[in-house]
Amino acid sequence: MPAATSTSVDASHAIERFLREIERRALRMAELATSSREEALDLVQDAMFGFVRHYGARSPGEWSPLFWRVLDSRINDWHRRQRVRGRWLGWFERGGDDEEDLIAAAPDPREPGPLARMADGEASKALELALRALPLRQRQAFLLRMWEGLDVAATAAAMRCSEGSVKTHLFRAMANLRTYLEAHR
């Protein structure tokens, strides 16, 4: 196999591995932003396609903030479309599919296991409700910094704002979460 072909195959495997590692967390973030699994799946898929198309040739060290930036952009676009549709058409309830969700069925290497999940069930529901109650930018800053572990600069790049804005959004998110979750201490 020629060297160029071997290199492109290695890059293809690396990007597939990267996307597999983040797909569940990306889906969760999109679900928190949209409150709809179907919409979240569409957003994550669209973000992955856009990421590969525009940034797949970049070095793997740049991928994480770039992917979260693409997903953040898709989520913001979705919210804008919802506001416009809400003004003109109102909100419509959509029925769910009974198809199996392959992303949800995929194992997450960061998953603590069923016993830890059962013990934390009540706390995780409270955290999910608290995260949903946060304003969008605060939720994004919190999830990118605390959940994904991005540094301030990478989070700012993903959110397309200044590092100071990330710090402000994160500070406010933490204060709001403390208030919401006080009963679960």
N, C-alpha and C positions, 0 to 999 in steps of 0.2 A: 504494500500500500504506500503511495507517495506520502512524503512528510506533510504536505499541506492538507491532504485528506485526513490523515491521522490526527493532526492538530484540530481540525474542525470537528471531528468525531469526539475528541476529548472535551472540547469546549461545549459541544452539544450535551454530553453527559453531565458536565459540571453545572450547566444552567438547569437541566432537568432535576438534578439532585437539589440544587438551591430552591427551586420552585416547590418540590415535594416537601422540603423542610419547613417552608413558611405557609403552605396552602391552608392548613387548619387554622393557624393564628390569623391569617388574612381573612378567612371566612368569618371567624368569630368577630373580628373588628368590623367587618362590613355588616354583619348581622346586628351588632350593637348600634350601628349608625342608621340602619334602615328598618329594623324590626321586622324584616321579612327575609326568610331563608332563600326564597327564589330570587329576589332582587340582589341579595348578597352574593349568591352563586354567579349571577350574571356580572356583577361588578368585579368580582375576583377574576373570573375568566377573562373579561375584557382588559383588566389591569395586567394580567399575565401576558396576554397577546401583545398589548402595547409595549410592555416592558421588553419582551424579547425582540420585538420589531425595532424599537428605538435604542435600546441600551444593551442588548445581548452581546455586542462586540466589545463592550467595556470590560475592564479587569474585574475579576470576582470580588475584590475588595470594595469596589464601588457599588455592587449590586444591591445590598440591603437598603441603604437610604434611597437609592433610585427607585427600587420597587415600591417602597412605602410612599414615595412622592407620587408615583403613578396611581397607586390605589387611593391616596388622599385626593388627588385630582378627580378621579372617577366618583368618589363619594360626594365631593363638593358639587360636581356636575349633577349628580342624582338629586341632591337636595334642592338645587336651583330648579330643575325640571319639576320636582314635586310642588314647589311653591307656585310655579306658573300654572301647572295643571290644576292645583287647588283653587286658584283664582277663577279659572274658566270652567272647569268640569266638576269640581268637587271631589271628594274622596270616594273611591269605589273599593269594596271588599273583593278580593280575589280568592277563589277556591284553591285548595292545595292539591298537588299531585300525590299519587300513592307510589310513585316510582322510588326506587332505592337511591339514596344520596351517597354516591361513591366517595366524595370528599369527607363527609361525616363518618363514614364507615372505616376510613383509613386510620391506622393507628398513629397516635401522636407520640413521638419519643419523649416529650416533656410531660406526658400524662402521668400523674402520681399513682394511679391504680384504683380499683373499685372500692377498697376499704377506706382509703383517704378521701375519695369522692363522697362516700356515704357520710362520713364524719363531718365533712365540710359542706354538705348539701344546703343547709339552712343559711350558712354564711355566704356561700357562693351565690345563692338566689338574692340575698340582700346586696351583695356586691354588684351583681348584674343590674338590679334595679337602680342602685346608686350610680352606676356608670351610665345607664340610659338617661338618668335625670340630669347629667352634666351637659352643659352646652357643648356643641360639636367640637369646637377648637380645643376646649379643655380636655374632652375625652380623647381626642387625637393626640394631644401632647402627653397625656398620662399613659396611654397605651403604647405609644412609640418609645417613650423614655423608660417607663417602668416594666412594661410587658416585653417589649422587644429589646430593651437594653441599648438603644441607640444613644450616642452621646448628644450633647446639646447642639453641636454643629450639624450633625447628621439629621437630627430631628428638625432643625430649622430648614435644612435643605429639603427634606421631605414635605414639610408643611408650607414651604415657600414664604417664610417669614423670617424676621431677625431672631438672633439667639436670645435677645432680651424678651421678645414676645413669647418664645417657648418657655422661658423661665417664669414669666408672669402667668401664662396659661397653666403651667404645671403647679405653681404655687396655689392658684385659685382652685384647681382641681383637687389638690390634696386637702385644702381647707374644707371644700364642699364634701368630699368623701368622708373626712373625719366627722363632720356634722351628721351626714346620712347614716354612718355606720356606728355611731356612738353606742347604740344598744347592743352591739355584737362584740364589744371589747371583753 
